[in-house]
Amino acid sequence: MTINKNIVPFLFDKLLSENTREKIEKIILRVAIFSFFVHLLIISLIKFELIDITSTSELLKNPISAIYTPFSFILIYEVYLLIYYLPKSFTTYITKQYEIITLIIIRKLFKDLAAIELSSNWFEIKEDLQFTYDILASLILFYLIFQFQKQGRRKLQLQGEIKSTIVKFVNTKKLIAIILIPVFFTMALYTLINWSIEISFSSHEIPSFESINNLFFDQFFTVLILVDVVLLLISFFYTDQFHKIIRNSGFIISTILIRMSFAVSGPVSTILIVAAVLFGFIIITIHNCYEKDALPTNAHK
């Protein structure tokens, strides 16, 4: 029993402490900057026919698309931050999910910028139309996340003193976060190895980077759904308040909608993402109305 009590704080300090976060942030930023210049170099070598890579991907044709690569590493850091904030704040944890899917759209915009066709037939060209959907969606998501964070801060102000039972809940979330670190690391490593093998056996044809989204983030949000369900079930030990159960259930539905967006393409995918974040925002807004109304007598979580 003593070993279990000691090993969780030890692992948490090594993997998810503020000091570890700062170190990982610096490493990721350096790698992101380095990868940007490597991508630019590859594009230049292909342009001057110094290396032979036969690819139709816009990622290897236009220097603007090189921004796609550092954004991929920034997304890796965002995944780490999501796990980092899980024990600290459930609302911030959900916010990170929304930020990750928004950054995926922003990253896609950089890739699509290289393929835009400037013409009077803008709304008749599929790629240009999708770019329009994505850029509008990114603005809407940016605003919704801002409002979601405001509601999250309001929720903290409405909460009372932290009870000892909630300390146990936080410790449980720390254990889940510790488990998630190797899970996501393994998933990311598998994706990288699988993508590298595709390159090695594709006769110099670079596989689409879209497949990385399908391989990693598809599985990533599937795991998040399972984590959210586990947190919901565990929360029943600490509260039976209707509005909190609905809030946690609503966040699961929001994550499921994001996960569903990877199974489709085009405007339907974009609509699902915006609907997911909008649903989460409405859920937390109504939840805070419950908290405010019950403030004098409610025992807060």
N, C-alpha and C positions, 0 to 999 in steps of 0.2 A: 504493500500500500504506500509506504514511504517512497519507494522507488518510483512509482507512478506519479506521485506528487512532485518529485524532484525532476523527473525526466521531461515532463511537459513544459515547465518553465525554462529548462535548459535549452530544449529544442526551439522553443518559441523565441528565446533571446538570440539564438544563433541564426534563425531563418527569417524572423519577422520583427526584429527590434528596429528602432529608429536608426541606429548606427548601421545595421545591415541594409536598410532601405537606402540610405545615403550612398553607401558603397556601390550597390547595384545600380542606382541612378547614374552615377559617374561612369560606370563601366558601359552601360547601355548607351549613354550619350556619345561616348568615344567611339563605340562600335558603329553607331548610327552615322556619325560624321565620316568615319573611314569607309563605310559601305557606300555612302553617297558618291565619294570620289572614285571608288572602284567601279561602280556602275557607270559613271561618266567616262571612265577610261575604256571600259569595254565597248560602249557606244562609239567612242572615237576610233578604236581599233577596227571595229566592224566597218565604219564609214570609210576609212582609208584602206580597207581590204587587207589589213595586216593579220587578221585572224578570220577563219572561215566558219561562220555560224549561219546556217540557212534558217532564218526564223521570220515568220510573218507577224510576230508580236510587236506592238508599238512600244513595248518596254525597251526594245533594243534599237529603236530608230530615232527617237526624239530625246534630246537632253532633258526636257521638262519631265519626262517620265522617270528620270533617275530619282526624283523625290519620293517615288513609290517605295524604294528600298529602305531609306532611313525611317519612313513612317511605319514600316513593318516591324522594325526593332522598337520603336516607340510603343507600338501596340503590345509587344511582349512585356514591356515595363508596365503598361496599364493593366495587363493580366496579373502581374505580381502585386500591383497596388490594390487591385480588387480583393485578393486574398489577404493582403496586409490590413485592409480596413474592415474585413469581415468581423473580427472579434470586437472592434472598437465601436462601430456604428453600422447597424443593419441598413439604415437609409443611405449612408455613404457607399456601402457595398452595392446597393441597387443602382445608385448614381453612376458608379464605375461601370456597371454593365451598359448603361445608356451611353456613357462616354466612349466605350470601346466600339459599339456598333456605329456611333457617329463618326469616329475616326476611321473606321473601315470605309464608310461612304466618302469621307474626305480623301482618303488614300486612292480610292477608285477614281475620283475626280482628276487627280494629277495624272493618272494613266490615260484617262479619256481625253484630257486636254490635248494630248499629242495626236489624237485621231479626229479632232473636230474638223468638219468641213464648213467653212464660212461661205454661205450662199444664201440666196433669197428663198431657197426651199428648206430652210432650217427645220420647220415642223413636219417635213415629209421624210427627213432622214432619220432612221431609227436611232443611230448612235448619238446624234445631236439632241434628239428628243429625250433620250435617257439621261444625257448630261443635264438637260434642263430640269428634269424630275429630281435628279440627285442634288443639284445645287440648291433648289428650293427646299428640298427635304432637310438638307444640312442646316439651313437657316432656321427652319421650324424647330428642328431638334435642339439646336443651340439655345433657342429661347425657352423651350419646354424644360430642358435640363436646368437652366437658370431658375425658372419658377419652381421646379422640383426641389432644388437645393434650398430655396427660400422657405418652402414648406417644411423641409427637414430641420432647418434651424429653428423654426417656430415650434416644431414638435419637441425639441430639446428644451426650449424655454418653458413649455407646458408641463414637462415631467417634474416629478417631485424627487425626493431623496432616493438613492439607489438602495434597494433592499438586498439583504444577504443572499436571497434566492436568485436574484439577478446576477450576482457575482458568480454563482455556480453556472448560470447560463452562459456567461462570458467565458468562463473556463472551458465549457463544452465547445464553444465556438473557436476557441484557441486550438483545441485538439483537432477540430475539423480543418482549420486553416493549415495546421502542420501536415496533415494527411494530403491536403490539396497540392502542396508544393511539389512533392515528387510525382504526383499524378500528372500535373500539367507539364512538368519538366519532361516526363516520359512521352507525353503526347506530342510536345513540340519537337523533341529529338526524333521521334518516329516520323513525323511529317518531313523534317529536314532530310533524313536518310532516304525516305521513300522518294522525295522529289529529286535528290541527287542521283538515285538509281535510274529514275526516268530519264534524266539528262544523259547519263552514261550509255544507255541502250536505246537512244532515240536518233542516232545518226546525225548528231549535231543540231537537231531540231529542239529548241527550248520549249518544254511543256508550258502551258498557260499558268500564270500565277493565280488565276481564278481557282485552280484546283487546290491551292494551299488553303484558301478560304473554306472550301468544301471539306478538306481533310481535317483541318485544325479547328476553325471556329465553329463549324457545324458540330463537331464532337464536344468542343469547349462549352457551348451553350446547353448541350444535352446534359453534361455533367452538372452545370449550374442549376438546371431544373431539378435534378436529383438532390443537390445540396439544399435548395430552397424547400423542397418537400420535407427533408430531414429536419431542417430548422423549424418548419411549421409544426411538425409532430412533437418535437422537443419542447416548443413553446407552450404546448398544452399543459406541461408540468408546472408552468410558472404563471399562466394567466388563462382565464376562461372568459375574458371580456370579448363580447361579440365584435366590436369595431377593430380590435387588434387581430382577431382571427381573420376577419374579412380583408384587412390590410395585407397581412402576410399571404393570404390566398391570392389576392389581387396581384401581388408582385410575382407570384409563380405564373399566373396567366400571362402577365406582361413578358416574362422571360420565354414562355412557350411561343408567344407571337413572334419574338425575335428569332427564335430557333426555326420557326416555320418559314421565315423569310429566306433562309438559305436553300429551301427546297424549290423555290420558284425564282423567276428572273423577271426583269423589266419593271414596269410601274407597280405591279402587284407586290413585288418584294419591298419596294420603297414604301408603299402604303402600309404594309404590315409593320414595318419598323416604326413609322410615325405613329400608327395606331397603338403600338405597344407602349411607347413612351407617354403618349397622351393618356392612355388608360392608367398607367402608373401614377401620373400627376393627379388625375382626378381622384384616384383611390386615396392618396396621401392627404389631399385637400379635405375630403370628406372625413377621413380619420381624425384630422386636427380639429374639425368642427365638433366631433364627438368629445375629444379631449377637453376642448374649451368649455363645452356645455356641462361636462361632468367634473370640472376642476375642483369645486369646493369639497366634494365627497369621494372623488375617484382615487383609488390607490394605483398610482402609476407604475408602469413596468420600468 
